[in-house]
């Protein structure tokens, strides 16, 4: 299976991923991997009694990682993505809590051919939880294979 090539992506197109519910196991595994031991994520007594939200929230870096996985699962650039160029203007306007379900809406914002002839596509990402509250937003740019540059597309 191949994703879309540069010529198939146009500004204005939009896509939506499936949802994924965040579990306590997700958060604990991420904390252990990243060594993020902040008490609002790792100390139940603290987050339930002293922290502003009084419940377990998802660390922002984990929210981004799960958003990235949902995007990958969409298959939009599967086999056609040639490189991640960067991330701009990431914001986390609301918390994502344990038990919330995240989905991602992606919109093609811009595309151009680089001076070296490679396709560059810029996308806006909005991660939302089940009540449609945005919990993460950013813009990402990718090199995307061009059909006219010899990409075999199946």
KEDRENVO-735077 format. One record per atom (N, C-alpha, C): x, y, z; residue in three letters. Coordinates in steps of 0.2 Angstrom, whole numbers, plus 5000, padded with zeros to 4 digits. Example, Ala and Ser with C-alpha at 12.3 -4.5 7.8 and 13.67 -1.06 7.14 Angstrom:
2
506649725039ala/506249785039ala/506649845039ala/506449895035ser/506849955036ser/506450005039ser/
//
This chain:
154
500449945000unk/500050005000unk/500450065000unk/500350114996unk/500650174996unk/500250234998unk/500550285001unk/500150345002unk/500150384996unk/499950444997unk/499850494991unk/500550524989unk/500650534983unk/501250574981unk/501050644980unk/501550684980unk/501550764980unk/500950784975unk/500950754969unk/500450784965unk/499650764967unk/499650724971unk/498950704974unk/498750744980unk/499150784983unk/499050824989unk/498950894987unk/498350924988unk/498250994987unk/497951034993unk/498151094993unk/497951144998unk/497151134999unk/496951135005unk/496251125006unk/495951055007unk/496351005005unk/496150935007unk/496150925014unk/495750885017unk/495750875024unk/495650795025unk/495950775031unk/495950705033unk/495850695040unk/495550645042unk/495350635050unk/495650565051unk/495950555057unk/496150495059unk/495650455063unk/495750395065unk/495350355070unk/495550385077unk/495150365081unk/495250395088unk/495650335092unk/495950365097unk/496350315102unk/496250345109unk/496050295113unk/495950315120unk/496550315124unk/496750365128unk/497350365132unk/497250325139unk/497750275140unk/497650235146unk/498150255151unk/498050235157unk/498550245163unk/499250215161unk/499150155158unk/499750115155unk/500150155150unk/499850185146unk/500150225141unk/500550285144unk/500250315149unk/500650365153unk/501250345157unk/501150285160unk/501650255164unk/502250235160unk/502050205155unk/502650175150unk/503050235147unk/502650285145unk/502950345143unk/503450385148unk/503150385154unk/503550415160unk/504150375161unk/504150305161unk/504750265162unk/505250275156unk/504950275150unk/505450285144unk/505750355144unk/505450405146unk/505650475145unk/506050495152unk/505950465157unk/506150475164unk/505850545166unk/505250555164unk/504850615166unk/504550605173unk/504850625178unk/504550605185unk/504250665188unk/503950705184unk/503550765187unk/502950735191unk/502850765197unk/502350735202unk/501650745199unk/501550785194unk/500850795191unk/500650735187unk/501150695185unk/501050635181unk/501250575185unk/501650575190unk/501950515193unk/501750505200unk/501350555203unk/501250545210unk/500450555211unk/500150505212unk/499350505213unk/499150555218unk/499450545224unk/499250595230unk/499350665228unk/499850685224unk/500050755222unk/499450775217unk/499450735211unk/498950755206unk/498250755208unk/498050715213unk/497350715215unk/497150765220unk/497650785224unk/497550835230unk/497850905229unk/498350905225unk/498750975225unk/498751005218unk/498750965213unk/498850995206unk/498151025204unk/498251075199unk/497651115197unk/497151075194unk/497251015190unk/496750985187unk/496450925191unk/496850905196unk/496650855201unk/496450785198unk/496850775192unk/496750705189unk/497350695184unk/497450635182unk/498050615178unk/497950645171unk/498450685169unk/498450715162unk/498950675158unk/498950685152unk/499450655147unk/500050705147unk/500650685148unk/501150735146unk/501150765139unk/501250825138unk/501250855131unk/501650815126unk/502250795128unk/502650755123unk/502350685121unk/501950655125unk/501550595124unk/500950615119unk/500650665121unk/500150685116unk/500350695109unk/500950725108unk/501250735102unk/501450665099unk/501750625103unk/501950555100unk/501350515098unk/500750515102unk/500150485100unk/499850515093unk/499850575093unk/499650615087unk/500050595081unk/500650585082unk/501150565076unk/500950495074unk/500850445079unk/500650385077unk/499950375074unk/499450415076unk/498850415073unk/498850435065unk/499350495064unk/499450515057unk/499750455053unk/500250425056unk/500550375052unk/500050315051unk/499650295055unk/499150245054unk/498650265049unk/498550335048unk/498150355042unk/498450335035unk/499050325035unk/499350305028unk/499450355023unk/499350415025unk/499350465020unk/500050475016unk/500650465020unk/501250465017unk/501650405017unk/501250345018unk/501550275018unk/501950265012unk/502550255012unk/502950245006unk/503150305002unk/502850355003unk/502950414999unk/503250475003unk/503250475009unk/503550525014unk/504350515013unk/504650565011unk/505350555011unk/505750595016unk/505450625021unk/505750655026unk/505350705030unk/505450715036unk/505150755041unk/505550825041unk/505350875039unk/505650935038unk/505650985045unk/505050975048unk/505051015054unk/504351025057unk/504351065062unk/503751075066unk/503751145068unk/503151175067unk/503051245069unk/502451265073unk/502451315077unk/501951335081unk/501551285085unk/501851235088unk/501551185092unk/501251225098unk/500551205100unk/500251235105unk/499851175108unk/499751185115unk/499251135118unk/498751175122unk/498251195119unk/497751235122unk/497351205128unk/497251145128unk/496851115134unk/497251045135unk/497151025141unk/497450955143unk/497050895140unk/497450845139unk/497150785137unk/497250735143unk/496750705146unk/496750665152unk/496750595151unk/496950555155unk/496950485155unk/496150465154unk/495950425150unk/495350405148unk/495050445142unk/495350505140unk/495050535134unk/495250505128unk/494950515123unk/495050485116unk/495250535111unk/495850535109unk/496150575104unk/496050555097unk/495850605093unk/495850595085unk/496250655082unk/496450655076unk/496850705073unk/496550725067unk/496450795066unk/496250825059unk/496750855056unk/496950835050unk/497450865046unk/497250895040unk/497550955039unk/497350995033unk/497951015029unk/497951005022unk/498551025018unk/498451105017unk/499051135019unk/499051205019unk/499451235013unk/499951195011unk/500351225006unk/500751165003unk/500951174997unk/501451134994unk/501851174989unk/502451144988unk/502951184983unk/503451134981unk/503851154976unk/504451114974unk/505051144976unk/505451114980unk/506051144982unk/506551164977unk/507051204978unk/507551224973unk/507951154970unk/507951104974unk/508251044972unk/507750994969unk/507151014968unk/506650974964unk/506250924968unk/506250934975unk/505850894979unk/505250924981unk/504750874982unk/504050904984unk/504050914992unk/503850974993unk/503750995001unk/502951005002unk/502750975007unk/502050985009unk/501951005016unk/501551055017unk/501451085024unk/500751065026unk/500751045032unk/500051015034unk/499951045041unk/499251065042unk/499051085049unk/498751025053unk/498951015059unk/498750965063unk/498350995069unk/497750965070unk/497350985076unk/497150915079unk/497450905085unk/497250845089unk/496650865094unk/496050825093unk/495550845097unk/495350785102unk/495050795107unk/494750745111unk/494050735110unk/493650685113unk/493050665111unk/492450715111unk/492550775115unk/492050825115unk/492250875110unk/492750865106unk/492950915100unk/493350965103unk/493650965109unk/494051015112unk/494751005109unk/495051055106unk/495751045103unk/496251045109unk/496650995109unk/497150985114unk/497850995112unk/497950995105unk/498651005102unk/498551025095unk/498951075093unk/498951105086unk/499651115084unk/499751105078unk/500451125075unk/500451125068unk/500951145065unk/501051145058unk/501651095056unk/501651055052unk/502251005050unk/502351005043unk/502951005041unk/503151005034unk/503550935032unk/503450905027unk/503750845024unk/503950855017unk/504550815016unk/504650795009unk/504250745007unk/503950755001unk/503450694998unk/503650684991unk/503650614990unk/503950594983unk/503450624978unk/503850644972unk/503450664966unk/503350614961unk/502850604958unk/502650564953unk/503150574947unk/503150634945unk/503550654939unk/504350654940unk/504550634946unk/505250624948unk/505450554948unk/504950504945unk/505150434945unk/504850394950unk/504450414954unk/504150374960unk/503650324957unk/503850264959unk/503350214957unk/502750204962unk/502150224959unk/501550224964unk/501150164962unk/500950134967unk/500550074966unk/499850074968unk/
//
